[in-house]
Amino acid sequence: MNRPIRILLQTTIPPAADDWSIARFSLLARSLREQRGADGRPLFEVTARDRDPPGVADSVLSTLDQSEFDQLWLFAVDVGDGLTVEDCSAISKFRRLGRGLMVTRDHMDLGCSICALDGVGAAHHFHTKNVDPDVPHVRDDPYTTSISWPNFHSGANGDYQQIQVHAPPHPVLSDSASPTGAIRFLPSHPHEGDVSAPPDSGARVIASGTSKVTGVAFNIAVAFESRGGSGRAIAQSTFHHFTDYNWDTRVGAPSFVSEPPGDAILRTPAASADTRRYVRNVALWLAGKDP
């Protein structure tokens, strides 16, 4: 009997009620746990946790390469101190051993501790670390002036955006129920981050979005194929594609979130279904399976 795929959902901050701690990714965890295979058995076994107190290596991340997890979904919600050298080394080795990795962050310098990760870290660009020379160094979102570049305004939290699927369509974007054969919608966010495919990495941009303020195109997801025995990986422009608040704003957000929310994703079954389909596809693909 095939066992479920073991997934670790992990943030880069300790538990905090008024922050983007792992409790605010509960709908993602539930969606993964509800997925079933053709035999009716669970596809995924999900562990969700925050990191240990900062300043020392995280007890799980720093030994991840020795764990039984098949993939890590890392939500970099820190302000630059979320990962230690030991954490990054073990996560990088985890992927080199053939296991899957999804790494996401947000605007400006939020989550910039991931830059030290082998391969996938280079796909993430920030305000002061691994700065992207190919995008304008100006604030795209004109409303929340306290947040500087990179920040691409794909819409309000709680609404959705129509994404552009890059050819050839990647398996994580496949959807046989869609009229286009591909996922069309993902949650929107007022200030998404900046990702790109590092040169000579075997990675490519698979989906992009368009700013609803400036019309500027920005990358949403970068896929790294297995190479030299390493596992597959995804670099995602913002962790807000996966938070409870962006799937259903009725659950609330941390007190520092000031932008007015929307509710279009709740009112549009196709957008909600696409988001959950994307999550399932990513988890299967990172495990070496075609969705």
C-alpha positions as CSV (number, residue, x, y, z in Angstrom):
1,M,0.0,0.0,0.0
2,N,1.3,3.4,-0.9
3,R,1.7,5.7,2.1
4,P,0.5,9.4,2.0
5,I,3.0,12.0,0.8
6,R,4.4,13.7,4.0
7,I,4.2,17.5,3.8
8,L,5.6,20.0,6.3
9,L,3.9,23.4,6.3
10,Q,6.3,25.7,8.1
11,T,6.7,29.4,8.8
12,T,9.8,31.3,9.6
13,I,8.4,33.0,12.8
14,P,7.5,31.6,16.2
15,P,3.8,31.3,17.1
16,A,2.2,34.8,17.2
17,A,-1.5,35.5,17.4
18,D,-1.2,38.9,15.6
19,D,1.1,37.8,12.7
20,W,1.2,35.4,9.8
21,S,1.9,32.4,11.9
22,I,0.9,28.9,10.7
23,A,-2.6,29.1,12.3
24,R,-3.4,31.5,9.5
25,F,-2.8,28.7,6.9
26,S,-5.4,26.3,8.3
27,L,-7.6,26.2,5.2
28,L,-4.5,25.2,3.2
29,A,-3.7,22.4,5.6
30,R,-7.3,21.3,5.6
31,S,-7.5,21.3,1.8
32,L,-4.4,19.1,1.5
33,R,-5.7,16.7,4.2
34,E,-9.0,16.3,2.4
35,Q,-7.4,15.2,-0.9
36,R,-8.0,11.6,-1.8
37,G,-6.6,9.3,-4.4
38,A,-8.5,7.1,-6.8
39,D,-8.7,4.4,-4.0
40,G,-10.2,6.8,-1.6
41,R,-7.2,7.0,0.7
42,P,-5.6,10.3,1.8
43,L,-3.0,11.6,-0.6
44,F,-1.2,13.7,1.9
45,E,-0.1,13.6,5.6
46,V,0.3,17.2,6.7
47,T,2.3,18.6,9.6
48,A,1.9,22.4,10.2
49,R,4.2,24.3,12.6
50,D,5.9,27.6,13.3
51,R,9.6,27.9,13.9
52,D,11.3,27.8,17.3
53,P,12.3,31.1,19.0
54,P,14.7,33.0,16.8
55,G,18.4,33.2,17.4
56,V,19.0,29.5,17.4
57,A,18.7,26.8,14.8
58,D,15.1,25.5,14.4
59,S,14.8,22.0,15.8
60,V,13.0,20.7,12.7
61,L,14.4,22.8,9.9
62,S,18.0,22.4,10.9
63,T,17.6,18.6,10.7
64,L,15.1,18.4,7.8
65,D,17.5,16.3,5.7
66,Q,17.3,13.6,8.3
67,S,13.5,13.7,8.6
68,E,10.9,11.5,6.9
69,F,9.1,14.5,5.2
70,D,8.8,14.3,1.4
71,Q,8.4,18.0,0.9
72,L,8.6,21.4,2.6
73,W,6.3,24.3,2.0
74,L,8.2,27.2,3.5
75,F,6.3,30.4,4.3
76,A,8.9,33.1,4.8
77,V,7.0,35.7,6.9
78,D,10.0,37.0,8.8
79,V,11.7,40.4,8.5
80,G,15.1,38.9,7.7
81,D,16.0,36.7,10.7
82,G,13.8,33.7,10.1
83,L,16.4,31.1,9.0
84,T,19.8,30.3,10.5
85,V,22.8,29.0,8.6
86,E,22.0,25.6,10.0
87,D,18.4,25.8,8.8
88,C,19.4,26.8,5.3
89,S,22.0,24.1,5.1
90,A,19.6,21.3,6.0
91,I,16.8,22.6,3.8
92,S,19.2,22.8,0.8
93,K,20.5,19.3,1.5
94,F,16.9,18.1,1.9
95,R,16.2,19.1,-1.7
96,R,19.6,17.8,-3.0
97,L,18.4,14.4,-1.6
98,G,15.5,14.5,-4.1
99,R,12.7,15.9,-1.9
100,G,10.4,18.7,-2.9
101,L,10.4,22.4,-1.8
102,M,7.9,25.2,-2.2
103,V,9.3,28.5,-1.0
104,T,7.2,31.7,-0.8
105,R,7.5,35.2,0.7
106,D,6.0,38.7,0.2
107,H,6.8,42.3,-0.6
108,M,9.9,44.4,0.0
109,D,12.2,42.5,2.4
110,L,9.6,40.3,4.0
111,G,11.0,36.8,4.1
112,C,14.5,37.7,2.8
113,S,16.2,35.1,5.0
114,I,15.4,32.5,2.2
115,C,18.1,34.1,0.0
116,A,20.6,31.7,1.5
117,L,18.8,28.6,0.2
118,D,20.6,26.8,-2.6
119,G,19.0,27.4,-6.0
120,V,15.6,28.4,-5.0
121,G,16.9,31.3,-2.9
122,A,18.3,33.0,-6.0
123,A,14.8,33.0,-7.5
124,H,13.5,35.5,-4.8
125,H,14.3,39.2,-5.1
126,F,13.9,41.8,-2.4
127,H,14.4,45.4,-1.7
128,T,17.9,45.1,-0.2
129,K,18.8,41.5,-0.9
130,N,19.3,39.8,-4.3
131,V,17.9,42.9,-6.0
132,D,16.3,42.3,-9.4
133,P,17.9,44.5,-12.1
134,D,15.2,43.7,-14.6
135,V,12.1,45.2,-12.8
136,P,11.4,48.9,-12.0
137,H,12.6,49.9,-8.5
138,V,9.5,51.8,-7.8
139,R,6.4,51.1,-5.7
140,D,3.7,49.5,-7.8
141,D,1.0,49.7,-5.1
142,P,0.3,53.4,-4.5
143,Y,-2.1,53.0,-1.6
144,T,0.0,51.4,1.2
145,T,2.9,53.9,1.1
146,S,4.7,52.3,4.0
147,I,5.6,49.3,1.7
148,S,8.2,49.9,-0.9
149,W,9.3,47.8,-3.9
150,P,9.0,45.1,-4.9
151,N,5.2,45.1,-4.5
152,F,2.9,44.3,-7.4
153,H,-0.8,45.1,-6.9
154,S,-2.8,42.1,-8.2
155,G,-6.0,43.1,-6.4
156,A,-7.5,43.2,-3.0
157,N,-7.1,40.5,-0.4
158,G,-10.2,38.3,-0.8
159,D,-10.4,38.9,-4.5
160,Y,-8.8,36.9,-7.3
161,Q,-6.6,37.5,-10.3
162,Q,-6.6,35.9,-13.7
163,I,-3.1,34.5,-14.3
164,Q,-1.2,34.1,-17.5
165,V,0.0,30.6,-18.1
166,H,3.4,30.4,-19.9
167,A,3.8,28.0,-22.7
168,P,4.2,25.1,-22.7
169,P,1.7,24.8,-19.8
170,H,3.3,23.3,-16.7
171,P,1.7,20.3,-15.0
172,V,1.1,22.3,-11.8
173,L,-1.3,24.5,-13.8
174,S,-3.2,21.7,-15.4
175,D,-7.0,21.5,-14.9
176,S,-9.0,19.2,-17.1
177,A,-12.2,20.8,-15.9
178,S,-11.2,24.3,-17.1
179,P,-12.3,25.5,-20.5
180,T,-8.6,26.3,-21.3
181,G,-7.3,23.0,-19.8
182,A,-5.4,25.1,-17.3
183,I,-5.9,26.9,-14.0
184,R,-7.0,30.5,-14.6
185,F,-7.4,32.1,-11.2
186,L,-5.4,32.5,-8.0
187,P,-6.0,34.8,-5.0
188,S,-5.0,38.4,-5.4
189,H,-2.9,40.6,-3.1
190,P,-2.2,44.3,-3.0
191,H,1.6,43.9,-2.9
192,E,3.1,40.6,-4.3
193,G,6.8,40.0,-4.3
194,D,9.3,39.4,-7.1
195,V,10.5,36.1,-8.4
196,S,12.4,35.0,-11.5
197,A,14.2,32.0,-13.0
198,P,17.9,32.1,-12.1
199,P,20.2,31.6,-15.2
200,D,21.5,28.1,-15.7
201,S,19.3,26.7,-13.0
202,G,17.0,24.6,-15.1
203,A,14.1,26.7,-13.9
204,R,11.4,28.6,-15.8
205,V,8.6,31.0,-15.1
206,I,5.3,29.1,-15.4
207,A,2.8,31.8,-14.5
208,S,2.6,35.6,-14.3
209,G,0.1,38.2,-13.3
210,T,-0.7,41.8,-14.2
211,S,-0.8,44.8,-11.8
212,K,-4.3,46.2,-11.6
213,V,-2.8,49.7,-11.0
214,T,0.1,50.0,-13.5
215,G,-0.6,47.2,-16.0
216,V,3.0,45.9,-15.3
217,A,3.4,42.1,-15.7
218,F,5.1,40.3,-12.9
219,N,6.1,36.7,-12.3
220,I,3.9,34.6,-9.9
221,A,5.6,31.1,-10.0
222,V,8.9,29.7,-11.0
223,A,9.3,25.9,-11.4
224,F,12.6,24.0,-10.8
225,E,12.7,20.6,-12.4
226,S,14.7,17.8,-10.8
227,R,18.3,18.1,-11.8
228,G,21.3,16.0,-10.8
229,G,19.2,14.1,-8.4
230,S,17.8,17.2,-6.7
231,G,14.1,17.4,-5.9
232,R,11.6,19.6,-7.7
233,A,10.9,23.1,-6.4
234,I,8.5,26.1,-6.7
235,A,9.3,29.7,-6.0
236,Q,6.1,31.7,-5.4
237,S,5.7,35.5,-5.4
238,T,3.6,35.7,-2.2
239,F,2.5,33.6,0.7
240,H,-0.9,35.3,0.4
241,H,-1.9,32.8,-2.3
242,F,-2.1,30.3,0.6
243,T,-3.4,32.2,3.6
244,D,-6.9,31.8,5.2
245,Y,-7.5,35.6,4.8
246,N,-6.9,35.5,1.1
247,W,-9.2,32.5,0.7
248,D,-11.9,33.9,3.0
249,T,-11.5,37.3,4.5
250,R,-14.3,36.6,7.1
251,V,-11.6,34.8,9.2
252,G,-9.8,38.1,9.8
253,A,-6.2,39.2,9.5
254,P,-3.4,40.5,11.7
255,S,-4.1,44.0,13.1
256,F,-1.4,45.6,10.9
257,V,-3.3,44.8,7.7
258,S,-5.0,48.0,6.6
259,E,-6.1,47.5,3.0
260,P,-9.9,47.2,2.4
261,P,-10.7,43.5,1.6
262,G,-12.8,42.0,-1.1
263,D,-14.9,38.9,-1.3
264,A,-14.9,38.0,-5.0
265,I,-13.1,34.7,-4.5
266,L,-15.9,33.5,-2.2
267,R,-18.5,34.6,-4.7
268,T,-16.8,32.9,-7.6
269,P,-16.7,29.1,-7.3
270,A,-14.3,28.7,-10.3
271,A,-11.7,30.9,-8.6
272,S,-11.9,29.1,-5.3
273,A,-11.8,25.7,-7.1
274,D,-8.7,26.8,-9.1
275,T,-6.9,27.8,-5.9
276,R,-7.5,24.4,-4.3
277,R,-6.6,22.6,-7.6
278,Y,-3.3,24.5,-7.7
279,V,-2.5,23.5,-4.2
280,R,-3.2,19.8,-5.0
281,N,-1.2,20.0,-8.2
282,V,1.8,21.6,-6.5
283,A,1.9,18.9,-3.8
284,L,1.7,16.1,-6.3
285,W,4.3,17.6,-8.6
286,L,6.7,18.2,-5.8
287,A,6.4,14.5,-5.0
288,G,7.5,13.5,-8.5
289,K,4.0,12.8,-9.7
290,D,2.1,14.4,-12.6
291,P,-1.1,16.0,-11.4
